[in-house]
Structure formats: C-alpha cells, structure tokens
Amino acid sequence: MRRGLRVGLAAAVATVLALTGCSAGQAGAAGDEDVFTAAVVQTYTTPPDPDINYDGPGLNIIQNTYEGLVKYEDGTGTAKIVPALASAWKVSKDGLTYTFTLRDGVTFHDGTPLTSRAVADAIERRAQVDGGPAYMTADVTKVAAPDDRTAVLTLSAPNSAFLDYLASPFGLKLISPSVLEKHAGKDHAQTWLTSHDAGTGPYELASAKTGSRYELTAYDDYWGAKPGFGTVELEISQNASATQLELERGEIDAILGNLNKSAFESYAQSKTVTTSTFPNLTTQMIYVNPKSKAFTSAGQRKRLFTGIDTKGILSAAMGSLEEPTGQLFPQGMLDSGLDDQGITFDKDALADIAASAPAKGRTVRIGYAGSSADGKSVAEELASRMNSSGLKAEAVAYAAGTIYKLTDDLSAAPDLAVFSVFPDAGHPDSWGRIIYTPKGGLDLFGAEVNGLDAGLDKALTTTGRSAYGPVARSVIDSRNWFSIGSLNTTLLTTPGISGTRKAQNLLEYNVLHFAALGRS
C-alpha cells in the first residue's frame, strides 16, 4: 500500500526450496487411514500466528486453522475473490466504505461465536503487533459494528487492492476475541499463539514443536464441509534424502516442496507415486544491476534480453515445472496487452554483445540464491549459453540473507540475478511496489523508475486495472527487470490421496488446504 508497505519476504520464500524425490506406498501414517502425514521440505521456524507469520511454509498451518472475511478460490488458475467468513459484501461508490455481512453459525475453536466484534479486534491486533503483514489493513481508519452480523470498514483513501489484501494468504484472519482477552499478556497473545490457535478453520492446532512438528485435528463444529482427514501431521524435514525414504516406505502421504526437473521427471512415470503440478503466480525474473559495467543503458539491457532464449533455457533447466512468459507481471494479473515486454529472441544478440563494448572482455556474473534449486538451474544454463556465444559468464551462489543485501555495495554485486518471487496478493499494486520500488524489499539492486510511486498511487485509486498499463510500460522501458517464466507448484503423494487439485491455491506456493483431501 502507499503508506507503510513492508518488505515482501513472503514473496521470496519461493527462492529457498530444497530438492526432494520419492516413490510411494499406500498406507496412511502408522497405518491409520484417518491420518494424513506430510513432510515440508523447507525450514519453518516462525510461530503460527497469523499476524506474525510471513513466509510460505507457515501457510500450511495458518490457512487450515484460520479464516478471513474473503479468500481466493481454490482449485483454479484464476485469482478470483470468493466469500469466506463474510457471506456477502458491498463497496461504496467513493471506494471508502466496505460493508461485510458475516455468516451465521460460525464459532471459533474455543467455542466463542463469530460476531462483528472479532473483525474490529483482529484489525486492532494486527496494528498493535505490527508484523510484516500489517500494511494490508493499515488504511483502515474505522470499524463499525451496527449489529453482530455486520462489519463496516472505512478507509482513509480509495484503494482498489483492498479486497485482494483481505483475500491474501497473509491477509487479515479473524481471531477469537475471548482468546485475545484471556491470553493477552504483555504481547497481545503472541506467546499463547506460538503453540495454540484461535481461528475458525476446519482444523485446530493440537500440538506444536516449533520448527519441527505440528499436529492439526479436525474441528468438530466447523461451519463448512467436514474434512476428509481427522488428523494432519506435519513434519519439517531438514534432510531431503530421509524424507524420500519415508515416502517410499509409505510412512508419510505427501512431500510439500518443489522438485528440480530431473527429480520430478524421474518419478513422472512411476506407478507407485502420484506426481502433479499446479499453476502459481510465482514468477522467475532476471534482475539487472543498474551499476553493471557490462550493461550500462536501457538499450544495452534490452539487447541482452533479446539474446536470452527463454524457451530453450527453461526447457533445459526446468522442463514442465515452469512456463515461459512474455508478461512483466505474473500471468493473468494484467491483460497481456498492458504488460507485454516486447522481447523477441535473436540468436545472434549474445555474440554481438560479446564482440562490442561495454561487455567485451568482461565476465558477466549471474547471482542466485544458493538454496534455490530453480535459481541455480536457470542461472547455470544462462551462463552456459552466454559462454557458448563468446560472452564470458559465471553463475554465483549467494546465501539467502546476502542476496537481500546486494544494495549495500552495488559495485561488488553481480551484473544479473536470477530470482523467483510470489506476490502477497493477486493485485498489481502488491507486485509493483514490492518488486519495482526500492522501499518494497525485493528490488534486489535498488533500481529506480522515475515517477513509479506516483503512477502506482494513481492507479490504486481507480477501478479496473487498465491504469497499470502505464506503470508496466515505465518499468519495461527501464529494462532493469525481465520476467522469464511462471513456476508451477509440484506435489508428490501416495496414489490413494484424492482432492489434491481442489486443495491448492494459485497464491499459495507448496501449500495444501487439507480439508479438501481424502483417501480413496
């Protein structure tokens, strides 16, 4: 948002995925058909508090135990906002007032009935805790509750992204007012919510060993459809090989975490494991260091982009795990006519760059997050093709923390960076501010586009998304960023697990909504 946008660290989680692979068995964990056990092959140490959690793995807990007023529809490749705890809503003509009608018959996991008070308390707590996702409701200046079933939110200014921020996986979640009062302590119940939950979701948090193991149990009084599994056990795996063996022996039902091309394809024909992919807004990009001595102008950077065989590189490095894109923003976020990057592959471009100033004789360094298998594969393939064209290049790994600090010394930073991110919400304002403005947190090289903040502010006050066309064009013309592909979420399960497509969401990377699953 315009005021108080936080670093989009959630988006960066897509870059720190580990490798896994497996075969599968039929039985549930410990032979119990009512238990679904999954291994999360990714570090997760954040408390499962919806106002604190701001990384991908934690959504496997948050999105199953808590709910917001609205959400994005599951099981589809479109970012469509649908009802959640609000059965209906309307927006005033001036764009300042949002009136939500709450569902009847909803209770929190402690038995407290859902009323409009919970909306006001949740917004107040999010501001008090002031964690990463706090910016999503920062424009709310007033919450009125004319009756128990109605919540009226007033904004300080029109904001076309507001519903998307409410629907975001990191958006506002309603928390039991009784729990917030009883366990407030000195930290607004943060201590208590480290090992408990107070949501309305289909599951409740039965036990939590932070960063190691979590157990969810179905909530008997859930207002929606009854979950297919009574218990969900999540283990945080630090050893991909051991996790593979667990799945091969039938000790777990699924692995959550992306595979590289070779690992995924090695199991694609397996008769004992089910492999699948699901579309996601996660987008892989090439960033250009504005202080690079090899590419000093927008024209030179554009020439570089024309020399990158996006389709060939992604086919070799990623296979079916990534789809090439010509759009600047994640696919489907804008009409393609608004953000087409206008790049046509020229097989002679890299050789021409190698033979001319300022790149001639230099070694182009391509950085990537060292823990990202996707980034490594693409960076190394790009470097190989550059070298084959006579342009010296090397792929360089950076520690997860280091790659966010490249602006500390741009002269020592790589010329390019291969980096994958997913947006906080399915709205171009979220993506634009986080990626293309220095204050957003994921503008890795601190590149600036003149007038971009003003353009984003103006677009945010309009309905529809055509106003983001000029925003996209200004970013494209700078040639500091080049979107190359849309990553797919991958999933491995035992053959008997059903409902996996409906359990996935376009905005959530490597996350399952467990209530949709079953065992056939």
N, C-alpha and C positions, 0 to 999 in steps of 0.2 A: 504494500500500500504506500501511498505518498508519504505518510508520516509514520516513521518507525519501522521500516522494513528490516527484518532480521536476516542474518546470514542463513542462506538456504542449505544448511548442512544436510538436511534430509535428502535434497536432490543428489548430493554427492555420494550417497551410500551405494549407488549403482556402480561405483568405480572400485569397490573394495570386496568383490566377491571371490570366493575360493573355488578351486576345482573339485568336482566330485564325479563319481560314476558308479554304476551298480548293476546288479541283477536283482531279482526279487523272489519273495516267497508268497504264500497265500495267507498264512495265519496272521491274526492281529497280535499285538504285543502281548507276550506271556500267554498267548492262546485265547485271549478274551476278545470276542467278536464285538463287544460294545466299547472297546478302547481303540482310539486312533493315535498312533505314535509317529511323530515326525522329528527329524533332525534338521536343525537350522545351521547350515554350514557358513557361519558368519558370526563374528564377535558381536555380542549384545550385552552391555552392562548398564544401560540406562534403566531407571526404575519405571515400571509400567504405569506411570502417572500421565494421563492424557494432556496435562498442561506442562509436562516436563519432557516426555518422550519426543524426540525429533530425529529419529533415524528409522530406517526401513525395517529391520528385524523386529523391533518392538511392536510394529503394527499387527503382528500375528497375535499379540495379546490384546492390545488396545481395541482393534476392530472387532474382536469377538466378545469383549466384555462390556464395551461402552457403545453408545449410540448418540448421534447428534440430531438436530432438527430435520436435516435433509442429508442426502448422500448421493454418490454417483451409482448408477445402475450397474449391477454385477453381470458378468457373463456376456458382455458386449464390447465391441471395439469403438463405441461412441461414448463421449463424456456427457451423458445425459443425467441431469439432476432429477431425482425422484424423492417421494416422501420417505421419511424415517419416523422420528417421534412426532413430527408435525404432519398431520394428515392433509393439510392444505395451507396455502399462504397467498398473500397478495402484496403488491408493492404500490405505493402511492405514485401519482403522476410526476411529482417532483423528485422521485427517487430517494427520498429521505426516510420514509417510514415503511417498515416491513412488519406485517401482521401475520402471526402464525397461530393456527388452530391445532392444539395438541390432541393426541389420541386419548381415547378413554381406555380404562382398564390396564394401564401400564404401571408396574411397580419397579422400584429399584431392588437390588439384590438383598437389601436389609429389610424389605417389606414396605418401605415408605412409598406412598402413592405419588405418581408424577403429577405435578401441578406447575403452573407458570412461575411459581417462586423459584423452581430449580433453574429456569433459564436465567433469571436475574443473578442468582447466586453463582452460577457457572461463569458468567461473563465477568462478575466481580472478582472471582478467584483467579481467573486467567490473568487479569490485570495485576493482581496482588503478587502472584507467583512470578510473573514477568519472565517466563521462559521463552524459548525460541519461537513457538507458535503464537505468542501473544499479539503479534502485529495483526493477525487475522480479524480480531474484533476490536482493534484499537480505535476505530472510527465510531463505535457505538457510544453515544453520549447519554442515552436514557433507555431504561427498560421499564415499561408499564405493564401491569397485570390487572386489567379490568375484571377478570374472573379467573377461576382456576384453569380453564381450558384455553385462555387467550394470552399470548405474549406479544407485546408491541415494542419493536426495537427502532430507535431513532438514531440516524447517522448525522455526523457533523457536515457531511457533503455527499452529493450523489456518488455512488460507487458501483459501477456495473459488474465488478468482480465479487461483490459481497456474498451472493448466494454460492458462488463457486468456493469461496473461502470457508463458508459454513459446511459445504459438502466435502471439502478436502479431507483426506485421511488424517491430516493433522489439525483439522478444524475443531470447532467447539464441540465438546462432549458434555452431556449432562451428568452431573454427579449428585448423589443423594444429599439434599440439604441437611438431613439428620446426621449423616456421617461427618459432613464438613463441620457441623457444630460440635458434635460429641468428641471428635478426634482432632480438633483444630490445632491444639498445642501452640507452639510459637512459630510454626511454619506453614500454616493453612492446610494442615493434614498431610503434608508431604511425607512425613515419616511413616504414618499409618499406611498410605497408599503405595509405599515401596513393596509391601508384601500382601496387600489386600486390594480389592476393587470395590467400587461403589456405583457401578453402572446399571444399565437396564438390558444389556445384551443377552444373547442366547446362552452364553456361558458366564460363569463366575470363576474368579481366581481362587482355586482351592489351596495351592501352596506355591511358594516362590523361593528359589535359591538363586539369587541374582547372578546373572551371567553364566548359569549352569543348567538349571532345570526348572520347568514350570508345569503345573498341572491345572487344567481347566475342567470344570464339571458343568453339565447342563443345568440351567436354571429352571426349576420345575414350573414356576409361574410366569414364564416368558410369554409375552403378549402375541408373538408370532408363531410360525410353524415350529413344531418340536424338532430339535436337532437329531440327526441320524445317529450320532455317537453320544453316549452318556459321559464319556471321559476323553479328554485330549491331553496327551503328554508331549511336551516339547523339550527336547534336549539341545543345548547349544554345543555344537561339535567344534572342537579345535583340531581335529585330526580327520581329514577327508578320507584317507585310506581306511581307517577304522569304521567310519560311517558307511562306506561302501560295503564292507563286510557285514555290517549289521543288516543292511537291506538285503544282501544276498542270502543271508541266513533266515530272513523273514522275521527278524527281531524288531524291525520298525516298518511302518507302512509307507513312508514317503521321505524324500530329501528335498528340502527347500533351499535353493541356491543354484545359480546358473552354472551350466557346464560350458567348457570350451567346445569348439567344433569337433575335434577328434573324439573327445569323450562322449559327446551326445550322439554322434553318428555311429559310434561303436555299439550303442545299445538300441538304435532305432529299429533294428530288425529282430530284436530279442523277443522270444515267446514267453519269457518269464518276468518281464517288466514292461510297464506301460510308460511310454515317453510322450510328452506333448509340449506344444508351445502355445503361448497366448500373447496377443498384441499388447503393447505397452507404450506409454508416451516417452519412455526413456530414449533419449537421443544422443548419439555419439557425434562429437564435433572435433574439428581441428581449430585450435586457437593459434593466432599468430602474435608473437611478441612485438609490440609496436617499436621496441628498441632494437629489433633484429637488424644486424648489418647486412644480412643476405636479402632481406625483403623490406625495402625502405619506403615504398609508396603503395598506395591502393592499387595502382596499375600493375605493379610487380606481384603483389599478393594475388590479384585476380589471375594473372598469368600462371602463377603457381597452382591455383585451384583447377584451372583448365587442364593442367598436366597430371592431376590425380585421377587415376582410373578407379573411381569409386566402386563401380560394379565389380570390376576384376579383383580389387583388393578385398572387398567384403566377401566375395565368393570364396576366395582362397583362405581368408583368415577366420570367417565366421559362418559360412555356409547358410543354412536355414535359420540360424539364430539372429540374423539381422537383415533388414530390408533396406536397400538403398533409398535415399530420399533426395529430392531436389528442393524441398522447402526449408526455409530458415527455422521456423517454429516447429514444434512437434507436429507430426502429421495429423490433420483433422482439426487442429486448433484454429487455423485460419483457412479461408478459401485459398486454394493453390495459386490463384491469380494474384493474390495480395503479397505473397512472400516467396515466389519462385526466385531462386538465387541466380538464375540466368547463366549457368555454367554448362558448357558443352565440352566433353573430353577431347583433347587434342594430343595425339600420341607423340608429337614432336616437341611439345612445350617444355618438358623437363630437360631435354637435350639442349634446347635453345637457352634455357636459364643457366645450365651448366657452362655454356660457352660465352656467356656475357656477364658484364658487371651488373649488380654488385655481388652476385653469388659465386662467380668464377673463383675457383681455388679455395673456397671456404668449405668447412664441414658443417652441414646443417644438423643441429641436434634436435631430436624429436623426443620430448619428455612424455612420460605416462606415469600413472600411479602404480607403484611397484606391486601392490596387492591386487591389481586388476588384470585378470587373465585376458579380458576383452581388449583392454588398452594395450597390453603387451603384444598381442597377436597382430592388431592393426598397425601399431607403431613399427613393429619389425617388418611387416610386409611392405609398408610405405617406404621405409628406409632401403629395403632391398631393391625396390623398383627405382628409387632415386639413384642408387648406386649403379644399377644396370644402364641407366640413361647418362651416366657420366657425371652426375651430381653427387658429390660426397655427402654421405649422411650416416648418422648413427642413432639408434634408439637408446634412450637413457631412462632408467627407472628412478622414481622419486618416492620417498617414504610418504605415507598418507598425510602426515602433518606438514611435511615440507612442501608438497605441491600447492598447498593453500597459502604459502608464504613467498611465492616467486616474486611478488612485487617489492619485497624487501631489497632486492638487488637485481633489477631487470638486465643489467649488463652481464650478469653471470647466469641468467636464466636461459633455458633452451630457446631456440628460434620458434619452435612449434610445440604444441601439446595436444595429445590425443586424450580426450576426456569425455566420459558419459555421465549424464545427469537426468534425473526425472523431476518434473515440476511439482511444487507444493499443491497446485490446483490446476484444473483444466481450463485456465483462462490465460490469455496472452499477457495480461499485466503481471501475473506471477512470474512467468518465464522471462519476460523482457527486463524486469527490474533485477532479478537475481543474476542473470547471465550477462547482460549488456551494460550494466552501470557499476562503477567501482564500489559503491556502497552496498551492492547486492550480495556480495560474499562469494560468488562463483565466477566473477570476472577475473580469471586467473592472472592475467597480465596487466590488469588495471586499465585496459584500453577504454578510451572515452569517445563518445559520439556527440558532437555539438548539438545542443537542443533536445537531446533524447528525453531527459527528465520532463521537460515541458510538454513534449509530444505525448509521453505516457500519461501525464496528468490530464491533458485534454481528452485523450481517448477514454480514460476511465470514467469521465462524466457523461459519455454518450451511450446510447443503447445500440445494440448490434456490435459488430466487430470490424466494420469497414474502416473505422478511424485508425485501426492498427496497421493499415496498409502503408501510410507514410512513415510510420515508426519502423516497420520492417524494411522499407526501402532505404532509410537512412543508415540502418545497421548493415544491410547488404552492401551499400555503396562504400562503406568504410573498409570492407574486406578484411576485417580483423577476426571474423569467425566464419567457419564453413561447416554447415551441418551435413553429415555424410550418410547417416543411417539411423533407422529406428530399431532398437533392440527388442527381441521377444523374451518374455519370461519363459523359462523352461521348468518342467516338472517331471519328476520320476515317482511313480507309485507302484504298489503291488497291483496286479491285474484286477483284483476284486474291488478296488475302490471306485465308486461311482460319484457323479456330480462335480467332477473337478473343474469343468468349464464354468459352471454357474458359481463356483466358489472363488473365482478370480475376478480381479477388477483392473481396468485399464490404468488406473492411477496408482496401483499398489504393486511394487516390484517384489516378487518372491514371497507373496502373502496369500494365505488361504482363508476364506470365510468358512470355518469348519462346519457350521450348521447345515450347509448345503450338501455335505458329503454323506456317503453311506457305504455299506459293504454288500455287494451283490453275491 
